Amino acid sequence: MTDTVLLVLTNLPDATRANTLAAHLVDQRLAACVNVLAPATSVYRWAGAVETATETPLLIKTTTARYAALEAAIRAAHPYELPEIVAVPVAAGLPDYLDWVRAEVRPDA
């Protein structure tokens, strides 16, 4: 069975930290590609109060085999007490692109 490609989402408080984390994840072969998106407004409940924050979203492409190491790297570098880290399996996609993702995150590549 082939390794499932995942789309992992997280948010950072600013573009500088988002770009730094993105480069680290790709450099360490934990992600094949990271899209650093435009700032977004997040509304959420934290510690009993409704909060609003501007955050920079990341879309991270990896595989199930690399997910645990990716999650650990995000947690180690993330400034939030409880960072959003959500992984969604890719049900379909361009086969050549999905193969590229798998190849790029192989630690021995």
N, C-alpha and C positions, 0 to 999 in steps of 0.2 A: 504494500500500500504506500502511496506517495505521501509525503509530508504535507499536511494541510497549510495553505497560506492563510495568514491572519491579517486583518486590518485592526491595528491597535490605536485607540484614541486616548490622548491626554491633553491637558491644558497647562500652560505656564503663565506666570504673571506678566511677562513681557517678552518682546521679540528677541532681545539679546540672550536671555536664558533659553528660549526656545531654539534659537539657532545653535547655541553651544551644545545643548543636549542632542539635537538632530545630528550634528557633525560627529559627536562622540559615538552615538549608536551605529552610524554607518561605518565609522572607522573601526569599531570593534566587531564588525560583521554581525551585529545583533539585529540590524535592519538593512534591507536592500535599498530602501528609499524612505525618506521622511519628507512629507509636504508640510511646510510651515505656512499656515493660513493667516489671513488678515485677522486683526484683533476682533474679538466678539464679546458681546455682553452676556455674562452668565448671571442668572438669578437662582438662588438656592437658599435653603434653610440651613443655618449653622449655629450651634449652641443656642437654639431656641429663637433665633431672630432671622428674619428674611434679609439676605445680603445681596448686593449687586456688585459685580467686579468686571473689569475689562481683562480678558485673558487672550493668550495667543494659542490657538488649537494646533495640535500636531496630528497628522495621519501617518502612521508608521506601518510599513509593510514588512512582515516577518513570517516565520513558520511556527507550528506547534512545537517543534524540536528546540527552537531557540527562545520560546516565550518565557520560560522561567528566568533565564539569564537576562533577558530584556527587561522584565518586570523588576528584577533586583537592581539593574542599572538605573532605571527610572527612579525607583524609590531612593536610591543612594544620592542621586543628584537633585531630587525635587525639593523645592523649598516648602511645600505645603505639608502640614501635619497628616492630612489624609488626601493624597492625590487621586484624581480620577485616573484609573487605568482600566480600560474596557477593551476586550478583544472580541472581535467578530469574525467567525470563519467566512472565508470567501467561497461562496457556493458555486460560482462560475466566473470565468474570465478568459481573456485571450491566452490560450495554452502557452505560447512562447513567452509571454510576460510572466506568467506564473512560474514557469521553469526558470526564468532569469532570477526571480525573487529567491527561489530555492537555492540556486547556485551561489548567489551573492551572500547568503547568510551561513553557508557551510564554513565552519571554523577552520577547516583545512584547505580552503580555497586560496 
